[in-house]
Amino acid sequence: MQKKTVLVAMSGGVDSSVAAALLVEQGYRVIGATMKTFCYSENGGPSRTCCGLEGILDARCVCERLDAPHYVFDMEESFTHDVIDDFVREYEAGRTPNPCVRCNSNTKIPDLLRRGRQLGADFIATGHYARRVAGDDGAAGIRRGADTRKDQSYFLWGVPRRVLPHLLFPVGELTKPEVRARARALELVTADKPESQEICFVSTGDYAGFLGQRLGQAHAALSPGRLVTAEGEVVGEHRGYARYTVGQRKGLGGGHGRPLYVLAVRPGSNEVVVGTEEQLRRADVVLGDLNWLGEPPTPGERVLVQLRHRAPAVPARVDRIAAGEVHLALEEPQRAVTPGQSGAVYRGDVLVGGGRIR
């Protein structure tokens, strides 16, 4: 029987390296592919970010070890439009974006499928800790990874539904230590490579400095303004509303007589609203920019919603779905429900879809 071909998204990290190796072991014809995005084009020297020069070279070394071809795809234009420009717009609007979700949904996975078809690939695969699942109707879906501490299904709620039948997650049944062990046994160069935690195009972690390069340091988002309470009392001055996110405590100054947290960001008046931890808790959440991977939830249905990566999914009831939004009532109030971040909706451990928190 003719071998099926899989195009594997290879960042140069251990997870995608082992994903490619497992597929080779399973008898697939593997093609490795690495995205060349903003950070590589701007920084000619070695970089430890997932799309930097070091990542490209490590992915190539792994492919040579596996006797698989390796391609570098120039995706700078689409990445800049879909991910970086969106990142800047969201901060400018007083929201806190999640660029990894945006990259998976709009750039990485859809574009790899298109390019994979051009190369004759039957499937594409990533190193995400998630699992492929078939629903009652036989349609493909996404389930949480077996390693609950590493589960990355949260980042996949925006993947187009049409992609799911062609998408594989080879490491989804493994734990991180098991992935490391497999990489060492295969003598892969990435076996003990540390994980990249920063945003790939802001490798220094100074996202305010990055915004300054894109918007200009004199932009209102980076200019001082009033620090106010929910009741309108002025209690200080902020250093630019784009430097603050809901739930933040640091950077608010002292002398308030009580711990204060960011409750909201108001770009129109250049204000940052602060209050107590109790005021930070919300019993409801509204999601917009919706994407459903399977049967959408219905009003009255009880689901689970995850509001941050690493945060536990919490029970919620669907109050209503209208005008491209879903309104959820949380069974227990949650702190720091942050506009711009993602709300991933689950039935059990199966990802139903999600949206951006409004």
Secondary structure, DSSP 8 states (H G I E B T S, - for coil): ----EEEEE--SSHHHHHHHHHHHHTT-EEEEEEEE-HHHHH--S---STTSHHHHHHHHHHHHHHT--EEEEE-HHHHIIIIIHHHHHHHHTT----HHHHIIIIIIHHHHHHHHHHTT-SEEE---SEEEEE-TTS-EEEEE-S-TTT--GGGGTTS-GGGGGGEE-TTTTS-HHHHHHHHHHTT-TTTT-----S-TT-TTS-HHHHHHHHH-TTSGGGS-EEEEETT--EEEEES-GGG--TT--TTS-S-SSS--EEEEEETTTTEEEEE-HHHHEEEEEEEEEEEESSS---TT-EEEEE-STTS--EEEEEEEEETTEEEEEEEEEEE---TTSEEEEEETTEEEEEEEE-
